[in-house]
Amino acid sequence: MTHHPVVALVGRPNVGKSTLFNRIVGERLAVVDERPGTTRDRIQAEAEWNGVTFWLVDTGGIEALARIDAGETPLAEDSAQFIPEIRAQAEIAIAESDAIIFVVDLMAGITAADQEVADILRRTDKPVILAASKGDNVERHTGAVEFYALGMGEVYPVSGMHGTGVGDLLDRVVEALPRQDAEDEGDDSIKIAIVGRPNVGKSSLLNKLLGEERAIVSPVPGTTRDAIDTHLTWHDQPITLIDTAGIRRRGRVQSGVEKYSVLRARRAITRADVALLLVDAAEGLTAQDTHIAGYILADYKSVIVLVNKWDAVEKDTHTMPAYTRIVRERLCFMDYVPVLFISALTGQRVDKVLPLAVEVRQERFTRLPTAQVNKLVRDAMLGQMPPSRRGKRLKIRYASQVAINPPTFLFHVNDVAAVHFSYERYLENQIRQAHPFLGTPIRMSFRESEKG
C-alpha cells in the first residue's frame, strides 16, 4: 500500500491558511481567529480531489523574529512565545511535504514577511503553488497581479470562506503531486514498521537487526524525526524496515518537530504489512502503548509486541508468563498478537524478530475454503445460540472469506441490526480456533440477504 503524499499550507500569520484548510478538508478542524498567530501547532487531515487523496497540513505562520522582538507585529494572546516553534513547524513541513501551498493575503498586498517566506521557499525543490486568499470578489482578484513579483509563478486567487477559486487551486496541487502508485511499483518486499513511544529502543533495534549503525541511537526521546526506510535481504526475502519517531498521546505531542513525527509514524503504519510495537519492559505496558496499538488495529495491520530492555528486569521462571498475561489483558482487543521478550542492547532474542515477522505477514495471505467457513459458522451457532432483536433471532445464511491482506469474512444474515458485538467476537474466536491468523486482525462484514 502506498502512502498518501503531503501538502503543506505555509505563509505568514493571519493570511487565511486555517480557513482554506477547513474548506479543502470539508470540516471545521482548524481554529480560525482574526488575530495573527492563532494557529500554533500543525494539524493534518486527509483530503481528496479528483480521486487523489493526500494529507493536508496546516502550519503556524512564519514571521520575522526580529520584527516580533521589536513588537512590530500584533499577535494573538499568548502566541508570541510560540513564534520560534511556529517557524520551526513551517520549515519542517516544507522539508517533509511533497507540495506546498504558499498563502498570501490579497487585501494586504505583498509584505516584508511574505518576502521572507518566499526566501525560505526558494531553498526547496518542492513544487510551490501561490494562493492569494480573501479573494471574495472580482475587484480583489485584480490585486493578484501584484504577487507575481514574488517569483513563484502563477497566482491563484481563492476565498477559503466562500470556496471561490479553490477548485482551480486544487487542480494545480494534484497535478504537482507525485504519482501515488510509483513509490512501491515492483516492490515486493515485506514492509515492517518499528513503532512505539519515544525512547523505547526503536533505533537500537533497527541497528541490531542490521548489524551496523545505520540509524542514530540516542537516549534523548524524539531523536528520530523521520520514518526511515532501510532495505535488506533475509533468506532471499527482500525486507523494508521502517524506523519511526515515537508516538505520544495527542495532548502531549509538542509543537514543532514531534508533531510532524506523529504524522510520519502513522504514515509508516499505513505503509507497513507488519508493525513491531516496542514496549519498555521496565515501565510496563502503558496507556500510550494501547493507544498506538489502536492506530495499528484501525489500519488492520499485523502486529508483534516486542517487550524491549528485558535484560534490565529482575526475573524468575514466573516473570515472563506473568508479563505475557498482563500484555494480553491490556491488549484485550488484540489477544491474537504474539509477544516476544528482547533486548536491543544485548541482542537477546533479536534473531527471532524477523522470522516471526515473516511468519505473521504470511498469515495475512491465508485463505480458508468456503466449505470450512460455513461448517465453522454452523458449529458456532449450535455451540452458542445467536442473539435476537425485537423477537427476531439472528440467522447466518451463508459465510465465506472474500479477501486476504487482511483476511476478510462476509456473513449473509437475515438482520444486520441483530449482530451484537459480543457475538461477532465469538464468531471471530471460532474462526481463530480453526486457523489462528497469528498477529493478524480479521475484518468481519455482515450483509442482509433474503432466504435462499
N, C-alpha and C positions, 0 to 999 in steps of 0.2 A: 504494500500500500504506500503510495507516495504521500508526502506531507504537503499541506497547503502552503503556498507562498505567503509572504508577509508584506503588507503595505503599511507604511508609517505616515501619519499626519504630523507635519512639522511646521513650525512657524513661531513668531514672537507671540507674547501673551495677548489675549483678547482680540484675536482676528477671526474667531468663529470656528475653531477646529472642533470643539466638542459638539456644537450644533450640527456641523457637517457630518461628524462621526455618527450621531444619532440618526441622521437622515439616511446614511448609507446602510447602517445595520438594521434600520427599521424599528429600533427600540430606543427609549429614553434611558440609556445606560450611563452616559457621561453627565457629570454635574455641569450645568450651564449657569454662568454668572456674568453680569455686566462688568465686574471688576477684573482687571488683568491678574494673572497668576492664580486663578481659581483651580485649574487642573494641575495637580502636583504629581500624582502617580500616573504612570501609563496604565491604561486599561485596554483590553483587547476583546474582540468578539469575532465570530465567524460572519463573513459577509459573502454574498453571491451576486454575480451579474453575468447575464448571458451564458449561464451554465458553468461559469468558472467560480470556484469557491476559494476564498483567501481569508487570512487573518488580517483584520484592520486594527492598528494600534494607535490609540490617541495619546499624545505626549503633552507634557507641560511646555510652556513657552520658553524659547531660548531668548535670553536678554543679556545685554552687555553688563557684565558685573561692575564695571567702573561706573556706569551711569546709575546703577542701582545703589551702589555705595554712596554716590553723590546725592541720592534722594530725588533724582530727576524723573523716575518712572513710578507712577502710582501702582500700588499692588493691593491685592485682596488682603483682608485682615489675616495676620499670622502667616502670610505666604513669603515674606521677604527672606526669612531664614531658610527657606527651601530652594531658593534660586539656584545654588550650585548643583543640587540634586536634579532640579528640573532640566538644567542644561545637560547634565550627565545622561539623564534618561533619553533626551532627544538625540544626543550624539551616539549613544549605544543603539537606539532604534535605527538611526541612519546606517550604522555599520552592519546591523544584522538583518535589515529588511531587503526585500527583493525589488521594491519600487517605493518611491517617496512622493507624497503629495505635499508640495510646499504651499502653505496657505498664507495669503496676504489680504489686506483689508482695502476694498475699493473706496470706501468712504474716506479713509485716512491718507490714501496715496502711499508712495514709497517713503519709508522712514529709514533712519540710520540703522535701526535694529534689523529691518528687512535686508539691508545691505550686508549686515554681519551674518545673518542666517544664510544668505546666498553665498557668502565667502566659505562658510562651513560646507555647504552642499557641493561647491565646486571641487572639493577634495575627494568626493566619492565618484566611483564609476557606475553607480546605480542610476537607473532612469529616474529623472525628476520631472513631475508634472506640476505646473504652476496653476493654482486655483485662486482666483480673485473672489473672495467671499463677500457677502452682503450685497450681491448684485440683484436687488429686488425689483429693479425696473430698468427699462431700456436706457434712460438717461445715464444711469450709473455705469452701464456697460461701455459707454464711450470712454470712460476713465480707465478702462482696462488697457488701453494702448500704452499708457504711461509705464506699465510694468514690463513691457518688452525691454526696457533699459536694464533690467536685471540680468539679461542674457541667458534666460532659462528656456527660450523657445516660446512656443505658442502659449497664450494666456487663456484660461477657461473661466469666464465669469460664471459664478454659481450663487445660489441662495440656499443655504442649509435650512433656513426657516421654511421656505416655500417649495424647495426642490427644483427650482429653475436651474437649468444647465447641468444638473448633477448627472443625468444620463450621458451627455456628451463627455463629461469628465471621466466617468467610469468606463466608457468605451475605450478611451485612451489608456487608462490604467490597465485594463485587461489585456490590451494589445501589447503593453510593455512588459507584462509578467512572463517569466519563463514557462515553457510548456510543462504542465504538471506530470505528463507521462514520460518525460525524458530522463528524469533522475534515475529511476530504477529499471529503465529499459534493459532487458537482458541480464538483470542482476538476480540470480537465483540463490544468493547467499541467505543463510539463516540470520535474521537480524535480532540481536539480543541487546536490550536496553538495561543498563545498570542504573537503578533509581533508588532514592531513599532520602531521608532527612540530611541536612548538612552535617558533615564531619562524621559519617558512619563508616568511611573507608572505601568509597566507590572508586576513586582514582588508584588507591593502593591495590584493590582487587584487579583492576584493569592491568596494572603493571605486572602483577604476579601471574595473571593469565598469559600475558605476552612474554614474560620472562625478560623484560627490558623496561627501562624508564621512558615510556612513551607519553606519559601524562605527568603533569606537575603534581607532586604529592605534598600536601601541607596540612598541619593540624588546625589551621585557621578555617572556620566554617565559611563556605561560599567561595572557595578558591576557584573552582571550576565554574566558569560563566557560560560556556557554550556546550552544546551537545556535540561531542567529538566522535567522529566515525573512525574506527580502526579496523582494517581488513586483515584477516589471517586465514590460513587453511589448516583444518584439523581433520586428520584421517581422510584426506582428499575431499573434505566437505568445506566449501567456502563459507566463512562466517564474518559478519559485520558486527563488531562490538560498539555500542553507543554509550559513551560515558556522559553523564548529565550533571548539572548543578543540583544541589539539594533542594527539596521542596518543603516549604514551611506552611503552616496553617495560614490561610489567606490574610487574616487580621494581623499576622506578624511579619508578613513579607514587607521588607523595607523598600523604599523608593529607590530608583536608580538601578544598579546592576542586577540585584537579586530579583526585582520584579520581572525583568525581562527573562531571567533564567528559568522562572516557573513556566513561562510560555514555551520556551525551548524544550524543557523537560517533558511537558505534556505532548509536544510535537513528537519527541523521541518515543514516547509510549505509543502514540498513534502509528508510527512507522514500524514498530517492533513486532516480531512474532512472539517473542518470549520476553517478559520483564523479570529481572533479578531484583527482588525487593530486599535491600540490605537493612538489617536491624542491628542495633548496638546491643550486644549481649549484656553489658554492664548496666545499661539503662532499661532494658526490657522493652517489650512491645508497647509503644506509646499510642495515644490517640491520633497523633500525626501519622504514625505508620499505617493505621487503619484508614486514615484519610487518603493516603497515597494509594493504598490497596483499592479504595473506591474508584480512583481515577482509572486504574488498570481494568477493573471489572466493567466500568462504564464503556470501555472500548473493546470489551470481550477479548482481551489478550490473555495468553497463558502466562503463568507466574510461578516462580520458585521463591520461597522465603529463605534467605541466607542470613543466619544468625552469626554476625561477624564479631571479632575480638573474643572468640571463645577461649583463647589462651589466657585471658585476663580474669576468667571466672573461676572461683574456688568451687570444686565439684566433687561428687562421688558417683557411684553407679546409678543413683536415682535422679541426678540433676537433669540429664538430657531428656528422659521421658517426661519429667515434670514440666520442663520448659516447653517441650513439644505440645503438651496438653494445654498449656496456657496460650500458646500461639493459636492453636486451633479454636479455643474458646473465644479469644478476642477477634479472630477472623472467622466467626461462625458462618458468615455468608460466603466464605471461600474455603470450606473444610476439605476441599479436594487438593489443596496445594501441598506439594512436598516441602519438608523443612530440612535444611542442611546446615550443620554447625561447622563454621570455618574460622580460620584466622588468616586474613590477607597479609598480616605482618610476618608470620612464620611459615605460611604456605599450607597449614594444616587443612586437609581435605579439599584444597582448591582444585586438585586434579580431578575431582568428581563433578565440578560445576559444569563444564562443557558437555561431558557425556549425558548428564541429566537434562541439560537444556535441549540437546538434540532429541533426546527421547520424548520430552514434553512437547516439543514442536511437532514431532511425528503424530502425536495424539490429536492435533488439530485437523489432521487429514484422514482420520479414521472414519469409515462409513459402515453403519450397521445395516444388514439386509432388512427389507421391509417386513418380511415374514417374521423375523426375530423381534422387530419393534412391536408388531401387533400382538405377538404372543406375550411380550413383556407387559403390554398395556392390559390385556385380558387378565393375566395373572394378578396384576396390580389391583384391578377393580374387584377381583374375587377376594384379595387379601384385605382390602380396605374399601368400604362402600364409598362411592363418590358423594360429594355434598349435594344438597338440594337448595333450591331458591324458590320461595313462594310456592312450595309444594311440588315443584318440578325438579326431579333429580337429574343431575348431570349424566349424560351418556357420551362416551367417546366412541364414535362410529368407526374411526379409521385413523391410523397414525403412520408416519414414515419420516425417515431422515431425509430432508430435502436439500441439505447443503453441508459443506465442510468449511473449515477455516473461517469461523469456528463451527463446530458441529451444531446443526440447526434441525430441530424436530418440529413437525407440523401435526397438530391434532385437530381432526374434524369432529366437532361436538354439536350437540343439539342446542346449547345455550352458553354462550361465552361468559355471560354475567355470572353464571353458576360456578365458574372456575375460581376456587378460593386459592389464595397464595399458598396456604399450607398443603393443599392437595397438589399444587404444581411442584412444590419442593419434594413431596412424596414420590411423584412420578419421576422426577429427576434422580432421586436416590435409587429407584428401581432400575433405571437405565444404567446408572453407575455400578450397580451390583453386577450387571452383565458385562459391562466394559467400563473401567474406572475413568477413562479420559483424564489421565493424570495431569494435574496442574492446569487444566483447560476448562474454561467456562462452557456451559451448554446454553444455547439460545432456544427458548420454548415459545412456540407460537400456536394460538388457538383460533380456529375459524369455524363459524357456524355453517352447517350444511344440512340439507334435507335428508331424511332417511332414505338409504339406498343410493 
